[in-house]
Amino acid sequence: MKKRKDPFMVAGLIYLGLLLIFAIVWPMLRYHYDQSVGRPFEPPNGKFWLGTDELGRDVLVRVAYGARVSLFVGFVVQAISLTLGVLVGVLGIYSKKWIATPLMRFTDGMFAFPDILLAILIIAIWKAGVIPVIVALAVTAWPAYARLVYTQVATLKDREFAVAAKAAGGSTFYVVTRHILPQLWLILFAVSMVEIAATILAESTLSFLGIGVQPPMPSWGIMIEVARENMNSHPELLLPPCIALSVTIFALNFAGDGLRAYFDPKTR
């Protein structure tokens, strides 16, 4: 029976596609994110659709640049985490016991550290900025992928297609790359959508605390913190970054959960 697509998943994917286009195209059509182009705290008008901030900068342009930063950090962190997770998960199954056992115990030990606190510790030792944020969040994100890949590979390695490929003379590398990992890419892609949401939220949290992305580069977390300082006199400045962050998190979770259910072989 053919599966019906989840409408929330479809809506989430459409929103994410539009957000990506908005983040890439809109700043190219308008002003630089740090350029003062109007009077401070101008209300929304025909020239500035969301008004201006405390320095006269276009709020909508800064929201678009903030989307660039959040999506860039989210994608890069998940790419690094996915690569490390797949490598560690596969080694946990196919490497020798004296390598696999300490490796998986180390992976389990990583779950004992609260992610955001470990990220704060890494940034405190290093410095604030985009690259330290990416490294810190990647360090905290890869164990989840490693545990997932380990569990899935442990199940798939004894399936008929893997056993037949091994019996036909295929090397371990050939069996893993040609027969096992292709079975996992779709579910890993779906899981990564949800993990990107967690990464974007963590990046915004670090920026809000002042130890993530640094001004003048805009981030939704920085915009929320600055707007909070002017909340009594201009509460409307809180809405654009808060709404953008909230809707993006919802869209990524809807898309990830929908794709995971759609690609799950148990529901086919």
C-alpha positions as CSV (number, residue, x, y, z in Angstrom):
1,M,0.0,0.0,0.0
2,K,1.4,3.4,-1.0
3,K,2.2,5.7,1.9
4,R,0.4,9.0,2.3
5,K,2.7,12.0,2.8
6,D,2.4,13.8,6.1
7,P,1.0,17.3,5.4
8,F,3.1,18.7,8.2
9,M,6.2,17.2,6.6
10,V,5.3,18.7,3.3
11,A,4.7,22.1,4.8
12,G,8.0,21.9,6.7
13,L,10.0,21.1,3.6
14,I,8.3,23.9,1.6
15,Y,9.1,26.4,4.4
16,L,12.7,25.3,4.6
17,G,13.1,25.6,0.8
18,L,11.7,29.1,1.0
19,L,13.9,30.0,3.9
20,L,17.0,28.9,2.1
21,I,16.1,31.0,-0.9
22,F,15.3,34.0,1.3
23,A,18.6,33.6,3.2
24,I,20.6,33.5,0.0
25,V,18.7,36.0,-2.2
26,W,17.3,38.7,0.0
27,P,20.6,40.1,1.4
28,M,21.9,40.3,-2.2
29,L,18.9,42.5,-3.1
30,R,19.1,44.9,-0.1
31,Y,21.7,46.4,2.2
32,H,24.7,45.1,4.1
33,Y,23.6,43.6,7.4
34,D,25.7,46.1,9.4
35,Q,24.9,49.2,7.3
36,S,22.8,51.9,9.0
37,V,20.3,52.8,6.3
38,G,17.6,54.7,8.3
39,R,16.7,56.3,11.6
40,P,16.9,54.1,14.8
41,F,13.7,52.2,15.6
42,E,11.7,53.1,12.5
43,P,8.4,51.3,12.4
44,P,7.6,48.9,9.5
45,N,7.1,50.8,6.3
46,G,7.3,50.5,2.6
47,K,11.1,50.8,2.6
48,F,11.8,48.7,5.7
49,W,9.3,46.0,5.9
50,L,10.1,45.1,9.5
51,G,11.5,48.5,10.5
52,T,15.0,49.3,11.7
53,D,16.9,48.4,14.9
54,E,18.6,50.5,17.5
55,L,21.3,51.5,15.0
56,G,19.1,52.1,12.0
57,R,19.8,48.7,10.3
58,D,17.2,46.9,8.3
59,V,15.7,44.2,10.5
60,L,14.5,42.0,7.7
61,V,18.0,42.0,6.1
62,R,19.5,41.0,9.5
63,V,16.9,38.2,9.9
64,A,17.9,36.9,6.4
65,Y,21.6,37.0,7.4
66,G,20.7,35.3,10.7
67,A,19.1,32.6,8.7
68,R,22.3,32.2,6.7
69,V,24.3,31.9,9.9
70,S,21.9,29.4,11.5
71,L,21.6,27.2,8.4
72,F,25.3,27.2,7.7
73,V,26.2,26.3,11.3
74,G,23.4,23.6,11.3
75,F,24.5,22.0,8.0
76,V,28.2,22.0,8.7
77,V,27.8,20.7,12.3
78,Q,25.6,17.9,11.1
79,A,28.0,17.0,8.2
80,I,30.9,16.7,10.6
81,S,28.9,14.8,13.2
82,L,27.4,12.4,10.6
83,T,30.9,11.6,9.2
84,L,32.3,11.0,12.6
85,G,29.2,9.0,13.7
86,V,29.2,6.7,10.7
87,L,33.0,6.1,11.1
88,V,32.8,5.3,14.8
89,G,29.6,3.3,14.4
90,V,31.1,1.1,11.7
91,L,34.4,0.7,13.5
92,G,32.4,-0.4,16.6
93,I,31.1,-3.4,14.7
94,Y,33.9,-4.3,12.3
95,S,37.1,-3.4,14.1
96,K,39.0,-5.6,16.4
97,K,37.6,-5.9,20.0
98,W,40.5,-4.0,21.6
99,I,39.6,-1.0,19.3
100,A,35.8,-1.4,19.3
101,T,35.2,-1.8,23.0
102,P,37.1,1.4,24.2
103,L,35.7,3.3,21.3
104,M,32.1,2.5,22.1
105,R,32.6,3.0,25.8
106,F,34.0,6.5,25.0
107,T,30.9,7.2,22.9
108,D,28.7,6.1,25.8
109,G,30.7,8.3,28.1
110,M,30.0,11.4,25.9
111,F,26.3,11.1,26.7
112,A,27.1,11.8,30.4
113,F,28.0,15.4,29.6
114,P,25.1,17.9,29.0
115,D,25.5,19.0,25.4
116,I,25.2,22.8,25.9
117,L,27.5,22.8,29.0
118,L,30.2,20.9,27.1
119,A,29.8,23.3,24.2
120,I,30.2,26.3,26.6
121,L,33.3,24.7,28.2
122,I,34.9,24.2,24.7
123,I,34.2,27.7,23.7
124,A,35.4,29.1,27.0
125,I,38.8,27.3,26.5
126,W,39.0,28.4,22.9
127,K,37.1,31.7,22.1
128,A,33.8,32.9,20.8
129,G,33.1,32.9,17.1
130,V,31.5,30.8,14.3
131,I,34.3,28.2,14.0
132,P,34.5,27.5,17.7
133,V,30.7,27.2,17.8
134,I,30.8,24.7,14.9
135,V,33.5,22.6,16.6
136,A,31.9,22.7,20.0
137,L,28.5,21.6,18.7
138,A,30.0,18.9,16.4
139,V,31.8,17.5,19.4
140,T,28.5,17.2,21.3
141,A,26.5,15.9,18.3
142,W,28.4,12.9,16.9
143,P,27.8,10.4,19.6
144,A,24.0,10.2,18.8
145,Y,24.9,9.3,15.2
146,A,27.5,6.8,16.3
147,R,25.1,4.9,18.5
148,L,22.4,4.9,15.8
149,V,24.8,3.6,13.1
150,Y,26.2,1.0,15.5
151,T,22.8,-0.4,16.2
152,Q,21.7,-0.4,12.6
153,V,24.9,-1.9,11.3
154,A,24.8,-4.6,14.0
155,T,21.4,-5.6,12.6
156,L,22.2,-5.3,8.9
157,K,25.5,-7.2,8.9
158,D,23.7,-10.5,9.4
159,R,21.1,-9.9,6.7
160,E,21.1,-12.2,3.6
161,F,22.4,-9.5,1.2
162,A,25.4,-8.7,3.4
163,V,26.2,-12.4,4.1
164,A,26.0,-13.2,0.4
165,A,28.3,-10.3,-0.6
166,K,30.8,-11.5,2.0
167,A,30.6,-15.1,0.8
168,A,31.1,-14.0,-2.8
169,G,34.5,-12.6,-1.7
170,G,33.7,-9.0,-1.0
171,S,35.9,-7.2,1.4
172,T,34.6,-5.6,4.6
173,F,35.0,-2.2,3.0
174,Y,33.0,-3.3,0.0
175,V,30.2,-4.8,2.0
176,V,29.9,-1.8,4.3
177,T,30.0,0.9,1.5
178,R,28.0,-0.9,-1.2
179,H,25.5,-3.0,0.8
180,I,25.1,-1.7,4.4
181,L,25.5,2.1,4.4
182,P,23.1,2.6,1.4
183,Q,20.4,1.1,3.6
184,L,21.0,3.8,6.2
185,W,21.3,7.0,4.2
186,L,17.6,7.8,4.1
187,I,17.0,7.3,7.8
188,L,20.2,9.2,8.6
189,F,19.0,12.1,6.4
190,A,15.7,12.1,8.2
191,V,17.4,12.1,11.6
192,S,19.8,14.8,10.6
193,M,16.8,17.1,9.9
194,V,15.8,16.9,13.6
195,E,19.4,17.3,14.7
196,I,19.8,20.4,12.6
197,A,16.9,21.9,14.6
198,A,18.7,21.1,17.8
199,T,21.9,22.6,16.5
200,I,20.3,25.8,15.4
201,L,18.6,26.2,18.8
202,A,22.0,25.5,20.5
203,E,23.8,28.1,18.3
204,S,21.1,30.7,19.1
205,T,21.4,29.9,22.8
206,L,25.2,30.4,22.7
207,S,24.8,33.6,20.8
208,F,22.1,34.9,23.1
209,L,24.5,34.2,26.0
210,G,27.2,36.2,24.2
211,I,29.6,33.3,23.6
212,G,28.5,32.2,20.2
213,V,28.5,34.2,17.0
214,Q,29.9,37.7,17.7
215,P,28.6,41.1,16.6
216,P,28.4,42.7,14.1
217,M,27.6,39.4,12.4
218,P,23.9,38.8,12.9
219,S,22.5,35.7,14.5
220,W,18.9,35.2,15.7
221,G,20.2,34.7,19.2
222,I,22.1,38.0,19.1
223,M,19.1,39.8,17.7
224,I,16.9,38.3,20.5
225,E,19.3,39.5,23.1
226,V,19.6,43.0,21.7
227,A,15.8,43.2,21.3
228,R,15.4,42.1,24.9
229,E,17.5,45.0,26.1
230,N,15.0,47.4,24.4
231,M,11.9,45.3,25.2
232,N,10.2,47.9,27.3
233,S,10.4,50.7,24.7
234,H,10.3,48.6,21.5
235,P,8.9,45.1,22.1
236,E,8.2,44.7,18.4
237,L,11.9,44.0,17.7
238,L,11.6,40.7,19.6
239,L,9.0,39.3,17.2
240,P,11.0,38.8,13.9
241,P,14.0,36.7,15.3
242,C,11.7,34.8,17.7
243,I,9.2,33.9,15.1
244,A,11.9,33.0,12.5
245,L,13.7,30.8,15.1
246,S,10.5,29.1,16.4
247,V,9.0,28.4,12.9
248,T,12.3,27.0,11.6
249,I,12.6,24.7,14.6
250,F,9.1,23.5,14.1
251,A,9.6,23.0,10.3
252,L,12.8,21.0,10.8
253,N,11.2,18.7,13.4
254,F,8.0,18.2,11.3
255,A,10.2,17.5,8.2
256,G,12.5,15.2,10.1
257,D,9.8,13.2,11.9
258,G,7.8,12.9,8.7
259,L,10.8,11.7,6.6
260,R,11.8,9.3,9.3
261,A,8.3,7.7,9.4
262,Y,8.1,7.7,5.6
263,F,11.5,6.0,5.1
264,D,11.1,3.6,8.0
265,P,10.9,0.1,6.5
266,K,8.8,-1.1,9.4
267,T,5.9,1.1,8.2
268,R,6.1,0.0,4.6
